[in-house]
Amino acid sequence: MLMTGLWWVWFKEKNSQGDNREHIISTLLGSFVGMFIVRILANKLPYRARPILNPENHLVSAYSFNKDLFDNLSSFPSDHATLFFALSAGLLYSSRKVGVVALLYTTVFIAFPRVYLGLHYPSDILGGALVGVLTIMVFNLNYFEINVSRRLLKASKYKEHVFYPLFFLLTYQIADMFISTRNIITFLAHWLKTV
């Protein structure tokens, strides 16, 4: 849903298209950096078991829930919250209406279910959201937009045949939560250990 809103904002209204596109580039780059920061935090901070894996919580998991998927991953901070709140906050810079809808969507369909299903504590969601929103605020500062986003936007106009396939691939990876990228990195890491 958020990628649909992002693509809509990218092509809307010719008058403000340049500014919108700069904000979207900043938002995508900021989201990527936010995810990187959260992965570092999750690996460096003390391990926190997910609520569903903590026997003291006495939670019953869904029938098809595979606990092995989350066994080694720390609950704090939530990478889902980081990514989706970052994207939602970034959309606010380009379109208030789309940004507000994105924030509501993220809260109701991304954040709440993760708490309800016991995948995260509310503080995990808040921590991830905070990292995501702060990262987007930094990446949407004038300095960053002028020196990075505007240059990338200018380059995209000369090499559209390169830019748009890469742009599509990046937005697809975001919608997919970088699962294929993570699998490739995991494979390469295992391969490098064996070599």
HELIX and SHEET records of a PDB file:
HELIX    1   1 LEU A    2  PHE A   11  1                                  10    
HELIX    2   2 GLN A   17  LYS A   44  1                                  28    
HELIX    3   3 PRO A   51  LEU A   53  5                                   3    
HELIX    4   4 PRO A   55  ASN A   57  5                                   3    
HELIX    5   5 LYS A   67  LEU A   69  5                                   3    
HELIX    6   6 ASP A   79  SER A   94  1                                  16    
HELIX    7   7 ARG A   96  TYR A  105  1                                  10    
HELIX    8   8 THR A  106  ALA A  111  3                                   6    
HELIX    9   9 PHE A  112  TYR A  116  1                                   5    
HELIX   10  10 PRO A  122  PHE A  139  1                                  18    
HELIX   11  11 ASN A  142  PHE A  144  1                                   3    
HELIX   12  12 GLU A  145  SER A  149  3                                   5    
HELIX   13  13 ARG A  150  TYR A  158  1                                   9    
HELIX   14  14 GLU A  160  ALA A  175  1                                  16    
HELIX   15  15 ILE A  179  THR A  194  1                                  16    
END                                                                             
